[in-house]
Amino acid sequence: MEKHLDILPLSEWLPTGGKPLIIGGPCSAESYEQVMGTARKLAVLNQVKVFRAGLWKPRTRPSSFEGVGETGLEWLTEVKRETGLLTAVEVAHPSHVEACLRHNIDILWLGARTVVNPFSVQELAGVLQGVDIPVMVKNPLHPDVGLWLGALERLNHAGIHKLVAIHRGFYYYHHALYRNQPMWEIPIELQRRVPGLPVICDPSHICGRRDLLLTVSQKALDLEMAGLMIESHLDPDHALTDASQQLTPDDLGILINALVVRQTTGNKEFESKLEKLQREIDKMDAELLDILSKRLKIVDEIGQYKKENNITILQIKRWRDIFYDRLNLGSRMGLSQDFLFKLLQLLHEESILRQEEIMGLKEIGKTE
């Protein structure tokens, strides 16, 4: 267990009535009308306590929309005045912090790209020295619990005691179901190292698409996370950033009402082990698909070579040799004969279809 951090319980500075904390709002503040329109609708949802909006967007390419900057702080001041919602903004530079403090923003958060750089975190901690403001810290891009913890420690050492960790998933180089892999065992490990640290989930950035949000949100609550940060936009399909992962306020309300807040304590050790094993399967599946793709590319080369040399596609002996060799090999590895037969047959049929297309044949042969 890590050295004790002096962290105030969430209930002491942001009471939620025993319910999960819900933070909503657009990925990016785009206009006064968009911000206010979204905030008014979210304020109707009693569960939403905090309005979030990105003002400085750390985009990969400079041609992308990089946010409205300090102009948006005036809009958030109006949001708080009219709706009573608390306001939260991502900060990545000391000047962002100073601007937010001048405009009485209620909560700051550090994004994943900032957390990866201890120098940046230390700069922000320096400007926050002695300031009594809640700060939420997203996990770094890669699954490094030490880096995540280090950012929390730097802020705590600067006197920030109202700390929250945000689980937004981790970058995974293979294409997968999620935009960022949940890797639930990482936030669980963080909580093990820092007992009492509130952890909330950002399913928007984990999912990258709105149809997965409910499942991931429910999973987070089942793992006893303290709340959810879900992006919401009046017109998500036309949002300037992350359009596919945002919900309308009405749809956010439907999602919230569909969530089940369980009263029983889950077995986090069991969940952590299960998620670790499932992540191993995800990796293996990605590797398996990569191998299959490479195999079929070689099949295409064979087809092209046959076409150029006027070689017949029908080579039954070759296929028979492959079939029995792989069947015996797989059996020795503990795979069932029925499974192997179906798998080999599918591979053979796909190989023939591809070679037939390359060679311009209409009849399907039986070779590879």
Secondary structure, 3 states (H helix, E strand, C coil): CCCCCCCCCHHHHCCCCCCCEEEEECCECCCHHHHHHHHHHHHHCCCEEEEECECCCCCCCCCCCCCCCCHHHHHHHHHHHHHCCEEEEECCCHHHHHHHHHCCCCEEEECHHHHCCHHHHHHHHHHCCCCCCCEEEECCCCCCHHHHHHHHHHHHHCCCCCEEEEECCECCCCCCCCCCECCCHHHHHHHHHCCCCCEEECHHHHHCCHHHHHHHHHHHHHCCCCEEEEEECCCHHHCCCCHHHCECHHHHHHHHHHCCCCCCCCCHHHHHHHHHHHHHHHHHHHHHHHHHHHHHHHHHHHHHHHHHCCCCCCCHHHHHHHHHHHHHHHHHCCCCHHHHHHHHHHHHHHHHHHHHHHHCCCCCCCCC
